[in-house]
Amino acid sequence: MNIGTAAQKSGLPAKTIRYYEEIGLVHPHRAENGYRAYSDADLHRLRFLQRSRGLGFSIDECRLLLSLYENDSRASADVKELALAKIGEIDRKIAELRSLRKTLSALAANCHGDDRPDCPIIDDLAGT
């Protein structure tokens, strides 16, 4: 299949698929005319990458997940370790976002929101 069909079936933009090829995550066959030809296995790999990226895994983590996926003698503990590390990262981001929300909520609550120029939000951003 061509890149347009692979993009449609994988849910990835063609530009992303080309990037994945450039960094060695997919290896489509090149026809004599130079066009990329994607196999069903390539499509499966693209879907795997799309789902992994959708779950927040980095390119390097996706590369590792692909290597584990393709290794029939992998230990599921290795995959679980990656997933738990990602959960920890997500939990840290959630805590950070909650803290940001709490700070902004307090600032907004202390702002009169009227026609006066004094504003605790601006004062805080300015460090005063």
CYANA upper distance limits for C-alpha pairs under 8 A (distance plus 0.5 A):
  1 MET  CA      5 THR  CA      6.57
  1 MET  CA      6 ALA  CA      6.98
  1 MET  CA     37 ALA  CA      5.87
  1 MET  CA     38 TYR  CA      5.52
  1 MET  CA     39 SER  CA      7.00
  2 ASN  CA      6 ALA  CA      6.73
  2 ASN  CA     35 TYR  CA      8.05
  2 ASN  CA     36 ARG  CA      6.66
  2 ASN  CA     37 ALA  CA      5.75
  2 ASN  CA     38 TYR  CA      6.62
  3 ILE  CA      7 ALA  CA      6.41
  3 ILE  CA     14 ALA  CA      6.72
  3 ILE  CA     17 ILE  CA      8.25
  3 ILE  CA     36 ARG  CA      7.07
  3 ILE  CA     37 ALA  CA      7.65
  3 ILE  CA     38 TYR  CA      7.48
  4 GLY  CA      8 GLN  CA      6.71
  4 GLY  CA     14 ALA  CA      6.97
  5 THR  CA      9 LYS  CA      6.57
  6 ALA  CA     10 SER  CA      6.35
  6 ALA  CA     14 ALA  CA      8.41
  6 ALA  CA     38 TYR  CA      7.24
  6 ALA  CA     43 LEU  CA      6.72
  7 ALA  CA     11 GLY  CA      6.21
  7 ALA  CA     12 LEU  CA      5.49
  7 ALA  CA     13 PRO  CA      5.95
  7 ALA  CA     14 ALA  CA      5.89
  7 ALA  CA     17 ILE  CA      7.74
  8 GLN  CA     12 LEU  CA      7.45
  8 GLN  CA     13 PRO  CA      8.28
  9 LYS  CA     43 LEU  CA      7.95
 10 SER  CA     43 LEU  CA      6.86
 10 SER  CA     44 HIS  CA      8.38
 10 SER  CA     46 LEU  CA      6.49
 10 SER  CA     47 ARG  CA      5.58
 10 SER  CA     50 GLN  CA      7.77
 11 GLY  CA     47 ARG  CA      7.97
 11 GLY  CA     50 GLN  CA      7.78
 12 LEU  CA     16 THR  CA      6.89
 12 LEU  CA     17 ILE  CA      7.24
 12 LEU  CA     46 LEU  CA      8.25
 12 LEU  CA     50 GLN  CA      7.26
 13 PRO  CA     17 ILE  CA      7.00
 14 ALA  CA     18 ARG  CA      6.69
 15 LYS  CA     19 TYR  CA      6.74
 16 THR  CA     20 TYR  CA      6.62
 17 ILE  CA     21 GLU  CA      6.76
 17 ILE  CA     26 VAL  CA      8.47
 17 ILE  CA     46 LEU  CA      8.12
 18 ARG  CA     22 GLU  CA      6.65
 19 TYR  CA     23 ILE  CA      6.80
 20 TYR  CA     24 GLY  CA      6.62
 20 TYR  CA     25 LEU  CA      5.58
 20 TYR  CA     26 VAL  CA      6.41
 21 GLU  CA     25 LEU  CA      6.21
 21 GLU  CA     26 VAL  CA      5.33
 21 GLU  CA     27 HIS  CA      6.41
 21 GLU  CA     28 PRO  CA      8.04
 25 LEU  CA     63 ARG  CA      7.33
 26 VAL  CA     42 ASP  CA      7.11
 26 VAL  CA     45 ARG  CA      7.72
 26 VAL  CA     46 LEU  CA      8.00
 27 HIS  CA     42 ASP  CA      7.89
 28 PRO  CA     36 ARG  CA      6.38
 28 PRO  CA     37 ALA  CA      6.17
 28 PRO  CA     38 TYR  CA      5.66
 28 PRO  CA     39 SER  CA      7.76
 28 PRO  CA     42 ASP  CA      7.23
 29 HIS  CA     36 ARG  CA      6.33
 29 HIS  CA     37 ALA  CA      5.60
 29 HIS  CA     38 TYR  CA      7.02
 30 ARG  CA     34 GLY  CA      5.96
 30 ARG  CA     35 TYR  CA      6.10
 30 ARG  CA     36 ARG  CA      5.24
 30 ARG  CA     37 ALA  CA      6.40
 31 ALA  CA     35 TYR  CA      5.95
 31 ALA  CA     36 ARG  CA      6.85
 31 ALA  CA     37 ALA  CA      7.04
 38 TYR  CA     42 ASP  CA      6.12
 38 TYR  CA     43 LEU  CA      7.22
 39 SER  CA     43 LEU  CA      6.79
 40 ASP  CA     44 HIS  CA      6.66
 41 ALA  CA     45 ARG  CA      6.71
 42 ASP  CA     46 LEU  CA      6.66
 43 LEU  CA     47 ARG  CA      6.70
 44 HIS  CA     48 PHE  CA      6.65
 45 ARG  CA     49 LEU  CA      6.73
 45 ARG  CA     66 LEU  CA      8.50
 46 LEU  CA     50 GLN  CA      6.56
 47 ARG  CA     51 ARG  CA      6.62
 48 PHE  CA     52 SER  CA      6.58
 48 PHE  CA     66 LEU  CA      8.48
 49 LEU  CA     53 ARG  CA      6.43
 49 LEU  CA     62 CYS  CA      7.03
 50 GLN  CA     54 GLY  CA      6.53
 51 ARG  CA     55 LEU  CA      6.84
 52 SER  CA     56 GLY  CA      7.17
 52 SER  CA     57 PHE  CA      6.17
 52 SER  CA     62 CYS  CA      6.87
 53 ARG  CA     57 PHE  CA      5.53
 53 ARG  CA     58 SER  CA      7.07
 53 ARG  CA     59 ILE  CA      8.06
 53 ARG  CA     62 CYS  CA      7.77
 56 GLY  CA     86 LYS  CA      8.15
 57 PHE  CA     61 GLU  CA      6.12
 57 PHE  CA     62 CYS  CA      6.59
 57 PHE  CA     86 LYS  CA      7.74
 58 SER  CA     62 CYS  CA      6.56
 59 ILE  CA     63 ARG  CA      6.66
 60 ASP  CA     64 LEU  CA      6.84
 61 GLU  CA     65 LEU  CA      6.58
 61 GLU  CA     82 LEU  CA      8.42
 62 CYS  CA     66 LEU  CA      6.49
 63 ARG  CA     67 SER  CA      6.81
 64 LEU  CA     68 LEU  CA      6.73
 65 LEU  CA     69 TYR  CA      6.49
 65 LEU  CA     79 VAL  CA      7.68
 66 LEU  CA     70 GLU  CA      6.63
 67 SER  CA     71 ASN  CA      6.66
 68 LEU  CA     72 ASP  CA      8.34
 68 LEU  CA     74 ARG  CA      6.38
 68 LEU  CA     79 VAL  CA      7.78
 69 TYR  CA     74 ARG  CA      8.22
 74 ARG  CA     78 ASP  CA      7.95
 75 ALA  CA     79 VAL  CA      7.70
 76 SER  CA     80 LYS  CA      6.64
 77 ALA  CA     81 GLU  CA      6.48
 78 ASP  CA     82 LEU  CA      7.04
 79 VAL  CA     83 ALA  CA      6.88
 80 LYS  CA     84 LEU  CA      6.54
 81 GLU  CA     85 ALA  CA      6.60
 82 LEU  CA     86 LYS  CA      6.73
 83 ALA  CA     87 ILE  CA      6.72
 84 LEU  CA     88 GLY  CA      6.72
 85 ALA  CA     89 GLU  CA      6.81
 86 LYS  CA     90 ILE  CA      6.65
 87 ILE  CA     91 ASP  CA      6.58
 88 GLY  CA     92 ARG  CA      6.76
 89 GLU  CA     93 LYS  CA      6.83
 90 ILE  CA     94 ILE  CA      6.63
 91 ASP  CA     95 ALA  CA      6.68
 92 ARG  CA     96 GLU  CA      6.69
 93 LYS  CA     97 LEU  CA      6.61
 94 ILE  CA     98 ARG  CA      6.61
 95 ALA  CA     99 SER  CA      6.69
 96 GLU  CA    100 LEU  CA      6.72
 97 LEU  CA    101 ARG  CA      6.56
 98 ARG  CA    102 LYS  CA      6.60
 99 SER  CA    103 THR  CA      6.72
100 LEU  CA    104 LEU  CA      6.63
101 ARG  CA    105 SER  CA      6.39
102 LYS  CA    106 ALA  CA      6.68
103 THR  CA    107 LEU  CA      6.76
104 LEU  CA    108 ALA  CA      6.52
105 SER  CA    109 ALA  CA      6.50
106 ALA  CA    110 ASN  CA      6.79
107 LEU  CA    111 CYS  CA      6.88
107 LEU  CA    120 PRO  CA      6.83
107 LEU  CA    121 ILE  CA      5.93
107 LEU  CA    124 ASP  CA      8.48
108 ALA  CA    120 PRO  CA      8.46
108 ALA  CA    121 ILE  CA      7.24
110 ASN  CA    120 PRO  CA      7.04
111 CYS  CA    119 CYS  CA      6.22
111 CYS  CA    120 PRO  CA      6.14
111 CYS  CA    121 ILE  CA      7.24
112 HIS  CA    119 CYS  CA      7.83
113 GLY  CA    119 CYS  CA      8.35
119 CYS  CA    123 ASP  CA      6.73
120 PRO  CA    124 ASP  CA      6.46
121 ILE  CA    125 LEU  CA      6.75
122 ILE  CA    126 ALA  CA      6.52
123 ASP  CA    127 GLY  CA      6.63
123 ASP  CA    128 THR  CA      5.63
124 ASP  CA    128 THR  CA      6.38
